[in-house]
Amino acid sequence: MGVLLADSYCGTRLFQGAAAVTTSDLVGLRIKTMRRQRGLSQAQLAHPELSDSYVSLIESGKRTPTPAVLELLAQKLDCSLSYLLNGVTAEQMEDIELALGYARLALENGEVHEARTRYAELLADSNLTGLAAIRQDTEFGLALAAEACGDLDEAAGILKRLQGEELAPDRQVDVAVALCRVYRHSDMLSEAIAIGEEFLARSDRPAWSDGLVELGATLLQAYLYSGDLMRARQFSAEVLNAADMLGTLRATVAANWNAAVVAESTGHGEESLSFAERALAIQSENGPSRNSARIRVAVAAMMLRVRPGAVEEARQMLVRARQELAQTSAGALDRANTEVELARAEIISGNYHEAIRHGEAGQALMPSNARSLEAEAHLLVSRAHGALGDTERAEGSLRAVRDWLDPLPDSRRVASTWYAAAETAEFLGDTEGSVDAYQRALACAGL
């Protein structure tokens, strides 16, 4: 009997459920298959370093061999260590990693439809079955690509499925952030809040990190959109403390942006712009251009609300952001939002034809479930047509605003849009429609 090398008694679970398969099961099956293909008995494979009973335990999945034992068995079976571990050869693993790299690059470069296709093709590769971490990376990439293409429902479905698996701590945070964001963009504010709160309340959650601060910022936006200003103010302080403790770029940007949002929501407009501009300056100097463009759009939108006299400065920021977003992996929603804010800037400037052009461009880019933003786009187009004296088109766009808002649950954002719709109806001389919209705004605000 040979010398028995050290071993481990537990294997990593690859799939959840009653029929879960462990890494040990799959490694053992591959060793057994290769041994039989080579025409060897367990004793012949084991001799002289191992015992035949030990090889039997490995093949049955009852023992997880150490790296040294695996390397020895790979030599004896004349196959690669990669095959025994993952079920793929070294060449196949190289092809998979190369394909994943191309998909990531396409997403980073803004080629979102190509990225979506590449991720989907990679997931169809049966060789990913035993590569849990790589498969999860691929599914997460597909979710981000689907989100960028405007398919928020598909993105949410993939992310929910990933939440049900065992994930590395950093990936758990990434999935929670993305799912909270997708739900918020889909106007599913209760679901977005539940995702953020449940993750942050977990007893086994990781310590505060850049990712968790980003999750906190996403959750904070959902609180604000839902009108829960008290909870937003309380939670903002917690996120700010965490960001100060970390002191990293990502956390610092998030902290300043959180402070800006809360300051505006409590009526401190100039203070909010100061925080927002600081966040943009830090992000622009150090961070990815996609995130810089997103913040640039948000700062410009805040400027239009707080400092409408600076409309030309805001418009230039939006034009620059649109150019930046076109060169990154920004999704349809980011680009649609930029067009909507450009429409708002043009209305303030009195350029109504340009406002209509940007509003309709935003509508063309809009994901079907971004109902609040779609309603805002139609509202701006309605106002522009009304200012030009085209009452028929203005009323048609205003009817579309009501159609998009009707199915939405009550929230602060929806109340604000109903109020703006009421003002527009009043301007167009639609007294009955104006009264109805005012009543809807009050109901959404809980009054």
VOPA-341714 format. One record per atom (N, C-alpha, C): residue in three letters; x, y, z. Coordinates in steps of 0.05 Angstrom, whole numbers, plus 5000, padded with zeros to 4 digits. Example, Ala and Ser with C-alpha at 12.3 -4.5 7.8 and 13.67 -1.06 7.14 Angstrom:
ALA526448865156;ALA524649105156;ALA526449345156;SER525749555142;SER527349795143;SER525850015157;
# end
This chain:
MET501749765000;MET500050005000;MET501850255000;GLY501150454983;GLY502850694981;GLY502250885004;VAL503751095004;VAL503451305025;VAL501051475018;LEU499251515037;LEU496851675032;LEU497451965037;LEU497152135015;LEU497752415018;LEU495452555032;ALA495952795043;ALA493852945058;ALA491553015039;ASP489153015050;ASP486853075034;ASP484853245050;SER482853345036;SER480753505048;SER478053355046;TYR476253405065;TYR473853245066;TYR471353395055;CYS471753635045;CYS469453785035;CYS469953895007;GLY467853894991;GLY468054004964;GLY466154244962;THR466754424944;THR465154664940;THR462654594924;ARG460354694933;ARG457854644919;ARG457654814894;LEU457054694872;LEU456854834846;LEU454054924841;PHE452054774849;PHE449254844843;PHE447654804869;GLN445454954872;GLN443854934896;GLN441654724891;GLY440454634914;GLY438154454912;GLY438854174921;ALA436853994920;ALA437153724931;ALA439253564915;ALA439453614890;ALA441253464873;ALA443853604868;ALA444753764888;ALA447153924885;ALA449553744880;VAL451353844862;VAL453753694855;VAL456153854865;THR458053714877;THR460453854888;THR462753834868;THR464754004873;THR467153994857;THR468453714860;SER468353604884;SER469553334888;SER468253124871;ASP465553144868;ASP464152944851;ASP465052964823;LEU465353204812;LEU466053244784;LEU468953164779;VAL470753244798;VAL473553174795;VAL473852874795;GLY472552744814;GLY472652454816;GLY471652314791;LEU469452424780;LEU468352304756;LEU470252334732;ARG471652554730;ARG473552594708;ARG475952404712;ILE476852374736;ILE479052184741;ILE478251904733;LYS475951824742;LYS474951554735;LYS474651514705;THR473551714691;THR473251694662;THR475851674648;MET477751844656;MET480451834643;MET481851574649;ARG481651474674;ARG482951224681;ARG481950994663;ARG479250984660;ARG478150774643;ARG478950804614;GLN479051054604;GLN479951094577;GLN482851004573;ARG484451024594;ARG487250944592;ARG487550644597;GLY485450504604;GLY485550214609;GLY486950144635;LEU486650314656;LEU488050274681;LEU486050194703;SER486950024721;SER485449964745;SER486050174766;GLN484450184787;GLN484950374809;GLN487650314822;ALA488350064824;ALA490949994837;ALA493250084819;GLN492950054793;GLN495050134774;GLN495450434775;LEU493150584776;LEU493450874777;LEU494650964804;ALA494050824825;ALA494950904851;ALA497950844856;HIS498850624846;HIS501650524852;HIS503750714840;PRO505850774854;PRO506450694882;PRO505850914903;GLU505051144894;GLU504851374913;GLU502351364930;LEU500151254919;LEU497551264933;LEU496550984938;SER494450964953;SER493050704957;SER490750684938;ASP490050444930;ASP487750414912;ASP485150494926;SER484950454952;SER482550534967;SER482250844967;TYR484550984968;TYR484451274967;TYR483551374940;VAL484451244918;VAL483551314891;VAL480551264889;SER479651044901;SER476750984900;SER475151194914;LEU476051294937;LEU474651504951;LEU474651764935;ILE476851824921;ILE476952064904;ILE474952044882;GLU474851814868;GLU473151774845;GLU470151774853;SER469551704878;SER466751704887;SER465951974899;GLY467852164899;GLY467252434910;GLY467352454940;LYS468252244953;LYS468352244983;LYS470852374994;ARG472852424977;ARG475252574984;ARG475852774963;THR476753014972;THR477653224954;THR480753224954;PRO481953144932;PRO484853124932;PRO486253394934;THR488553404946;THR490153644948;THR491253714921;PRO492153964917;PRO493454034891;PRO495653844883;ALA497253754903;ALA499553584897;ALA498553314886;VAL496453204898;VAL495352954889;VAL494052984861;LEU492653204857;LEU491453254831;LEU493553264809;GLU495753414815;GLU497953434795;GLU499153164789;LEU499452994809;LEU500552724806;LEU498752564788;LEU496052564794;LEU494152414778;LEU494052504749;ALA494252774745;ALA494252874718;ALA496652764702;GLN498952754715;GLN501352634702;GLN500952344695;LYS499852194714;LYS499451914710;LYS497351854688;LEU495352024686;LEU493251994666;LEU493952134640;ASP496252274639;ASP497052404614;ASP494952604605;CYS493952764623;CYS492052974616;CYS492753224631;SER491453454625;SER492153704638;SER490853724665;LEU492153864683;LEU490953924709;LEU488354084706;SER488354264686;SER485954424681;SER483554244675;TYR484054024660;TYR481753854653;TYR480653724678;LEU482353614696;LEU481353484720;LEU479853684738;LEU480853934739;LEU479554124757;LEU476954234745;ASN477054294719;ASN474854444708;ASN473254304686;GLY474254074677;GLY472953934655;GLY473654044628;VAL475554224627;VAL476454334601;VAL479454314599;THR480454294575;THR483354294571;THR484454574574;ALA487054584576;ALA488354844579;ALA487655024555;GLU487554904531;GLU486955054507;GLU484055154507;GLN482254984517;GLN479455064519;GLN479055294539;MET480555264561;MET480455474582;MET481455744571;GLU483555734555;GLU484655974543;GLU482656094524;ASP481155934508;ASP479156034490;ASP476856164505;ILE476056034528;ILE473856144544;ILE474656424555;GLU477056434567;GLU477956684579;GLU478256904558;LEU479156824534;LEU479457024512;LEU476657124504;ALA474656944501;ALA471957024493;ALA470757204515;LEU471257144540;LEU470157314562;LEU471457594561;GLY474057594555;GLY475557844553;GLY474458024531;TYR473757894508;TYR472658044485;TYR469858164492;ALA468358004506;ALA465658094514;ALA465858334533;ARG467658314553;ARG468058534571;ARG468958784557;LEU470858754538;LEU471858984523;LEU469659114507;ALA467958954494;ALA465759064479;ALA463859224496;LEU463359124521;LEU461559274539;LEU462859534548;GLU465459524554;GLU466859764563;GLU467059974542;ASN467159884516;ASN467460074494;ASN464760174484;GLY462560094497;GLY459960184489;GLY458560024467;GLU459859804459;GLU458659634438;GLU456859434452;VAL454559534463;VAL452959384481;VAL451559154468;HIS450659184444;HIS449258954430;HIS451258734423;GLU453658804415;GLU455658604410;GLU456458464436;ALA456758614457;ALA457358494483;ALA455258304492;ARG452758374488;ARG450558194495;ARG450657934480;THR451257954454;THR451457714437;THR453757544446;ARG456057664451;ARG458457514459;ARG457957364486;TYR456757504505;TYR456257374531;TYR454257144528;ALA452157184511;ALA450256974507;ALA451456734493;GLU453156774474;GLU454556554460;GLU456356404479;LEU457756544497;LEU459456414516;LEU457956244535;LEU455556344544;LEU453856184562;LEU452855934549;ALA452655934523;ALA451655694509;ALA453855474507;ASP456255544514;ASP458555354513;ASP458255154537;SER457954904530;SER457654694551;SER460054674569;ASN462354774560;ASN464754754576;ASN464654924601;LEU462655114602;LEU462455284626;LEU461155144650;THR460054904645;THR458454764666;THR460054734692;GLY462554654690;GLY464154614714;GLY465654854723;LEU465355084709;LEU466855324716;LEU464955524729;ALA464255474754;ALA462255634767;ALA462855934767;ALA465356004775;ALA466056284778;ALA465956424750;ILE467056294730;ILE467056414703;ILE464156434692;ARG462556234697;ARG459756244688;ARG458356474702;GLN458856514728;GLN457556734742;GLN458457004732;ASP461057024726;ASP462057274714;ASP460757324687;THR460357114671;THR459057144645;THR456157224648;GLU454757104666;GLU451957174670;GLU451657464680;PHE453457544698;PHE453357814708;PHE453958014685;GLY455857944668;GLY456458114645;GLY454058134626;LEU452657904622;LEU450257904605;LEU448058084617;ALA447758074644;ALA445758244657;ALA446458544652;LEU449058624655;LEU449758894650;LEU449358974621;ALA449958794603;ALA449558844574;ALA446558884568;ALA444858704580;ALA441958734576;ALA440958994587;GLU441959074610;GLU441159334622;GLU441959564603;ALA444459544593;ALA445459754575;ALA443859764549;CYS442759534540;CYS441059524516;CYS438159614522;GLY437559664547;GLY434859754554;GLY432959534562;ASP433959284563;ASP432159064570;ASP432459024600;LEU431059184616;LEU431359174645;LEU430058924657;ASP428058824644;ASP426758574654;ASP428658344652;GLU430058314630;GLU431958094627;GLU434258124647;ALA435258374650;ALA437458424669;ALA436558344697;ALA434158424705;ALA433258354732;ALA432958054736;GLY431957914715;GLY431657624717;GLY434357484722;ILE436357564707;ILE439057444709;ILE440157504737;LEU439957754746;LEU441057834772;LEU439657684795;LYS436957654793;LYS435557504814;LYS436457214815;ARG436957094791;ARG437856824791;ARG440656794803;LEU442356994798;LEU445056984809;LEU444957014840;GLN443057174850;GLN442757204878;GLN442256944893;GLY441056754879;GLY440456494891;GLY442756304892;GLU445056384881;GLU447456214881;GLU449456304902;GLU451356124907;GLU453656194925;GLU455556364908;LEU455956614917;LEU457656804903;LEU459956894921;ALA462056974908;ALA464257104924;ALA463157364936;PRO464257454959;PRO463157684973;PRO463057934955;ASP465057994939;ASP465058224922;ASP462858204901;ARG462557964890;ARG460457924869;ARG457657944882;GLN457357864907;GLN454757904920;GLN453958194920;VAL455958364927;VAL455458654928;VAL454758764900;ASP456358684880;ASP455958774853;ASP453158704843;VAL452258464849;VAL449558374840;VAL447458534854;ALA447758584881;ALA445758734896;ALA445559024885;VAL447959144880;VAL447959424869;VAL446459434842;ALA447159244824;ALA445959244797;ALA442959204799;LEU442059014816;LEU439258954817;LEU437659184830;CYS438759304850;CYS437459534863;CYS437259764842;ARG439359804826;ARG439260014806;ARG437259954784;VAL437159704774;VAL435259624753;VAL432459664763;TYR431859574787;TYR429159614798;TYR428459914800;ARG430360074809;ARG429860364812;ARG429260484784;HIS430860414764;HIS430360514737;HIS427760424726;SER426760194735;SER424260074725;SER421860184741;ASP422360374759;ASP420360494776;ASP419160294795;MET420560074801;MET419759884821;MET421159954847;LEU420360174859;LEU421760284882;LEU421660104906;SER419359984911;SER419159804935;SER421159574932;GLU421359464908;GLU423259244904;GLU426159334906;ALA426759574896;ALA429459684898;ALA430259724928;ILE428359834943;ILE428859874971;ILE429259614986;ALA427559414980;ALA427759154993;ALA430459024988;ILE431459044963;ILE434058924956;ILE436259054973;GLY436359324973;GLY438459464988;GLY438259415017;GLU435859435029;GLU435559405058;GLU436259125067;GLU435258925052;GLU435758645060;GLU438758585059;PHE440158675039;PHE443058615037;PHE444558765060;LEU443959015064;LEU445459165085;LEU444759075113;ALA442558935117;ALA441758845143;ALA442758565149;ARG443958435129;ARG444858155133;ARG446958135155;SER446757935171;SER448757895192;SER451457825181;ASP451557705157;ASP454057615146;ASP455057805124;ARG453858045123;ARG454658225101;ARG457658305105;PRO459058365083;PRO461858455086;PRO461958725100;ALA464358795109;ALA464759065121;ALA464359275099;TRP463959525108;TRP463559745089;TRP465859745068;SER465159775043;SER467059785021;SER465959975000;ASP467560024979;ASP466660194958;ASP463960084946;GLY463859824943;GLY461459704932;GLY458959754949;LEU459359724976;LEU457159754994;LEU456260054996;VAL458260234994;VAL457560514993;VAL455860574968;GLU456660454946;GLU455160494921;GLU452360384924;LEU452060154937;LEU449460034942;LEU447860234960;GLY449160344980;GLY447760534997;GLY446860784982;ALA448460874963;ALA447661104946;ALA445261034929;THR445260794918;THR443060714901;THR440460684917;LEU440760574941;LEU438460554959;LEU437460834967;LEU439261014972;LEU438561284980;LEU436861414958;GLN437661374933;GLN436061484910;GLN433261374910;ALA432961114916;ALA430360994917;ALA428661114940;TYR429861164963;TYR428461294985;TYR427361574976;LEU429161724962;LEU428361994954;LEU426161984933;TYR426361804914;TYR424261774893;TYR421661694905;SER421761534926;SER419261434939;SER418061644958;GLY419561854963;GLY418562074980;GLY419162035010;ASP420861835017;ASP421461785045;ASP423961955052;LEU423462215055;LEU425662405060;LEU426962365087;MET425362295107;MET426462255134;MET428462025134;ARG427661795122;ARG429461565121;ARG431861635104;ALA431461785082;ALA433761865065;ALA435762025080;ARG434862225096;ARG436762385112;ARG438262215132;GLN436862035146;GLN438161865166;GLN440261685153;PHE439461565131;PHE441161375118;PHE443561515105;SER443161755095;SER445261905082;SER447561955102;ALA446962005127;ALA448962055147;ALA450561795152;GLU449261565151;GLU450661315155;GLU452561255132;VAL451661305107;VAL453361265084;VAL455661455083;LEU455161705091;LEU457261905092;LEU459461825112;ASN458661735135;ASN460661645155;ASN462261415144;ALA460961225131;ALA462460995119;ALA464361085098;ALA463561275081;ALA465361385060;ALA467761525072;ASP467261685093;ASP469461825106;ASP471461625118;MET470461405129;MET472161205141;MET473861075119;LEU472761015096;LEU474160885074;LEU476161075061;GLY475261315055;GLY477061515042;GLY477961455014;THR476561265001;THR477261194973;THR475861374953;LEU476861364928;LEU475661534907;LEU472661474904;ARG471961224900;ARG469261154896;ARG467461244919;ALA468361194943;ALA466761264967;ALA466561564970;THR468761714964;THR468662004967;THR466762124947;VAL466762024922;VAL464862134902;VAL462062074911;ALA461561824920;ALA458861754928;ALA457961924952;ALA459761984971;ALA459162144994;ALA458262424986;ASN459862544969;ASN459162814960;ASN456562824945;TRP456162614928;TRP453662614912;TRP451262574931;ASN451562394950;ASN449362354970;ASN448762614984;ALA450762764992;ALA450363015006;ALA448963214988;ALA449563214962;ALA448263394943;ALA445363324940;VAL444663074938;VAL441962994934;VAL440263064959;VAL441363004982;VAL439863065006;VAL439563365010;ALA441663515004;ALA441463805008;ALA439263924990;GLU439163824965;GLU437063924947;GLU434263844957;SER434063604966;SER431363504975;SER430363664999;THR432263785014;THR431463935038;THR431464235033;GLY431664315007;GLY431364595000;GLY433964755000;HIS436264635002;HIS438764775002;HIS440164744975;GLY439064894955;GLY439764864927;GLY442764924921;GLU443665154930;GLU446465224924;GLU448465044938;GLU447764954962;GLU449464764976;GLU449564504961;SER447264424950;SER447164164936;SER448964184911;LEU448964404897;LEU450664434873;LEU453664434881;SER454364544904;SER457064544913;SER458064254917;PHE456464094931;PHE457163814935;PHE457363664908;ALA455363714890;ALA455263564865;ALA457663634847;GLU458363884846;GLU460663974830;GLU463263854840;ARG463463834867;ARG465863704879;ARG465963414871;ALA463663274872;ALA463662994864;ALA464462954835;LEU463563134818;LEU464163124789;LEU467163174785;ALA468263374799;ALA471163434796;ALA472863204804;ILE472263074826;ILE473862844835;ILE473562614815;GLN471062554807;GLN470662334788;GLN471962384761;SER471862624751;SER473062684725;SER476062654725;GLU477362714747;GLU480262704749;GLU481262414751;ASN479562244763;ASN480661984771;ASN479061744761;GLY476561774753;GLY474761544748;GLY474261494719;PRO472861274713;PRO472061204686;PRO470361414673;SER470661454647;SER469161664633;SER466161624634;ARG465261364634;ARG462361314635;ARG461161424661;ASN462461384683;ASN461461484709;ASN461561784710;SER463761904698;SER463962194697;SER461662314681;ALA460962184658;ALA458762284641;ALA456162264656;ARG455662044671;ARG453162024686;ARG452962244706;ILE455062294721;ILE454962504741;ILE454662774728;ARG455962814705;ARG455663064691;ARG452763124683;VAL451362914674;VAL448562944667;VAL446963024693;ALA447562884715;ALA446062934740;ALA446563214750;VAL449163304748;VAL449763574757;VAL448363784740;ALA448363734714;ALA447063924695;ALA444063934701;ALA442863704706;ALA439963694713;ALA439363854739;MET441163814758;MET440863964784;MET441164264779;MET443064334762;MET443464614756;MET441064744743;LEU439664594725;LEU437264694712;LEU435064744733;ARG434964574754;ARG432964614774;ARG433664834794;VAL436164844802;VAL436965024823;VAL437865304813;ARG439165304789;ARG440265554779;ARG439565574749;PRO436965614742;PRO436165624714;PRO437465834698;GLY438566044711;GLY439966254696;GLY442566154684;ALA443565924693;ALA446065804683;ALA445365594662;VAL443165634647;VAL442265434628;VAL444265364607;GLU445765574597;GLU447765514576;GLU449965344586;GLU450865394610;GLU452965224622;GLU451964934625;ALA449564904634;ALA448364634637;ALA448064504610;ARG447264654590;ARG446964534563;ARG449664434553;GLN451764584556;GLN454364504547;GLN455364254562;MET454664234587;MET455363994603;MET453963754591;LEU451363784584;LEU449863564573;LEU450863484546;VAL451563674529;VAL452663604503;VAL455263444506;ARG456963534524;ARG459463384529;ARG458863104539;ALA456963084558;ALA456362824569;ALA455262634548;ARG453562744530;ARG452462574508;ARG454762464491;GLN456762624485;GLN459062524470;GLN460562314485;GLU460962354511;GLU462462154527;GLU460861894529;LEU458261914533;LEU456661664536;LEU456661504510;ALA456861644487;ALA456861504461;ALA459361334458;GLN461461394473;GLN463961254470;GLN464461054492;THR462461004509;THR462760824531;THR460560604531;SER460560444552;SER458460234554;SER455860334565;ALA455360594564;ALA452860704575;ALA450460574561;GLY448460534577;GLY446060404566;GLY444160604554;ALA441960494543;ALA439960654529;ALA438760854549;LEU438360764574;LEU437060944594;LEU438761184599;ASP441361154602;ASP443161384607;ASP443061574584;ARG443061474559;ARG442961644536;ARG440261784533;ALA438161634539;ALA435461744538;ALA435161974558;ASN436161924582;ASN435962134603;ASN437462384595;THR439762354582;THR441262584572;THR439662754552;GLU438262614534;GLU436562754514;GLU434262894528;VAL433062774548;VAL430862904562;VAL431863154576;GLU434163144589;GLU435163384602;GLU435963594582;LEU436963524559;LEU437463714538;LEU434863854529;ALA432763694527;ALA430063804520;ALA429264014541;ARG429763944566;ARG429064134588;ARG430664394585;ALA433264364579;ALA434964604576;ALA433964774553;GLU433264654531;GLU432364804508;GLU429664954513;ILE427964824529;ILE425464964536;ILE425965214553;ILE427865184572;ILE428565414589;ILE429765634571;SER431265554550;SER432465754532;SER430565864511;GLY428165744509;GLY426265824490;GLY426665704462;ASN428365504460;ASN428865374434;ASN426965134432;TYR424465174425;TYR422464974427;TYR422764754406;HIS423564824382;HIS423964614361;HIS426164424370;GLU428364534381;GLU430564364391;GLU429564194414;ALA427864304431;ALA426864154454;ALA425263914444;ILE423663954424;ILE422063724412;ILE423963514401;ARG425963604387;ARG427863414375;ARG429263244396;HIS430163364417;HIS431463214439;HIS429463034454;GLY427063144459;GLY425062984473;GLY424362734457;GLU423962764431;GLU423262524415;GLU425662334412;ALA428062444412;ALA430462274411;ALA430562104437;GLY429862234459;GLY429862084485;GLY427761864485;GLN425461924474;GLN423261724472;GLN424161484455;ALA425661534434;ALA426461324416;ALA428461134430;LEU429961244449;LEU432061084463;LEU430960944487;MET428561024496;MET427560944523;MET426860654525;PRO427860514546;PRO426860244551;PRO423860254558;SER422460044551;SER419460044553;SER418560064582;ASN420159984601;ASN419259994629;ASN420360234645;ALA421560424631;ALA422460674645;ALA420160874643;ARG417960814656;ARG415560964652;ARG415661254662;SER416961304684;SER417161574695;SER418661754676;LEU420961664666;LEU422561824648;LEU421161864621;GLU419761654612;GLU418161674587;GLU416061894591;ALA414761894614;ALA412662094619;ALA413862374619;GLU416262414630;GLU417562664631;GLU418262754602;ALA419162574586;ALA419862644558;ALA417362744543;HIS415162604546;HIS412662684533;HIS411762954544;LEU412063004570;LEU411263254582;LEU412863484570;LEU415463454567;LEU417063664555;LEU416363724526;VAL415863504511;VAL414963534484;VAL412263684483;SER410463614501;SER407863754502;SER408264054507;ARG409964114526;ARG410464404533;ARG411564554509;ALA413364424494;ALA414664554471;ALA412564604449;HIS410964394444;HIS408864434423;HIS406864654432;GLY406264654458;GLY404364864468;GLY405565134464;ALA408165174470;ALA409465434467;ALA409565524438;LEU409565324420;LEU409565394391;LEU406765434380;GLY404765394397;GLY401965434389;GLY400665194376;ASP402064964376;ASP401064724364;ASP399464574386;THR397064664391;THR395464554413;THR394764254409;GLU394264174385;GLU393463894380;GLU395663704387;ARG398163764378;ARG400363584385;ARG401063604415;ALA400763844426;ALA401263874455;ALA399363704471;GLU396863704464;GLU394863544478;GLU395363244474;GLY396263174450;GLY396862884445;GLY399162794463;SER401162954465;SER403462874482;SER402662874512;LEU400863054519;LEU399963064547;LEU398362814554;ARG396762724535;ARG395262474540;ARG397162234544;ALA399362244529;ALA401362034532;ALA402662034560;VAL402962284571;VAL404062304598;VAL402262154617;ARG399662194615;ARG397762064633;ARG397861764629;ASP398061674604;ASP398161384599;ASP400561254612;TRP402861394611;TRP405361274623;TRP405261284653;LEU403961494664;LEU403961524694;LEU401861344707;ASP399661294694;ASP397361154707;ASP398160904721;PRO399760724709;PRO400260464722;PRO402260484745;LEU403560714748;LEU405760724768;LEU404760754796;PRO406060634816;PRO405360664844;PRO406060954853;ASP404861034874;ASP405361314884;ASP408261344893;SER409461564885;SER412161634893;SER412461934890;ARG414662034902;ARG415162324901;ARG415662404872;ARG417162234857;ARG417762304829;ARG415262314812;VAL413462114816;VAL410962104801;VAL409162344808;ALA409062414834;ALA407562644842;ALA408562904829;SER411162924827;SER412363164814;SER411563184785;THR411562954771;THR410862954743;THR407863004739;TRP406162904756;TRP403262964755;TRP402863264759;TYR404263384778;TYR403963664783;TYR404763824758;ALA406963754745;ALA407863894721;ALA405863854699;ALA404663614697;ALA402563564677;ALA400163734682;ALA399463784707;ALA397263954714;ALA397764244704;GLU400164334709;GLU400864604700;GLU400764634670;THR401664424656;THR401664424627;THR398764424616;ALA397064264629;ALA394264254620;ALA392864524625;GLU393564644647;GLU392464914653;GLU393365114632;PHE395865104624;PHE396965274603;PHE395465234576;LEU394764984571;LEU393364924546;LEU390364974547;GLY389365064570;GLY386565124573;GLY384864884580;ASP386064664587;ASP384564414594;ASP384064414624;THR381964564633;THR381464594662;THR380864324675;GLU379164164662;GLU378363904674;GLU380863724677;GLY382463714656;GLY384863544657;GLY386863654678;SER386963914681;SER388764034700;SER387963964729;VAL385363984734;VAL384363914761;VAL384963624767;ASP384463444747;ASP384863164752;ASP387863104758;ALA389663234743;ALA392463194747;ALA393363294774;TYR392263524782;TYR392963634809;TYR392063434831;GLN389763324827;GLN388763124847;GLN390462874848;ARG391362794824;ARG393162564824;ARG395862624837;ALA396862864833;ALA399362944846;ALA399062944876;LEU396763054886;LEU396363054915;LEU396062774926;ALA394662594912;ALA394362324921;ALA397062184922;CYS398762224902;CYS401462104902;CYS403162204926;ALA402662454933;ALA404162564956;ALA402962494983;GLY400762344982;GLY399462265007;GLY397762475020;LEU396862665003;LEU395262885014;LEU392262865006;
# end
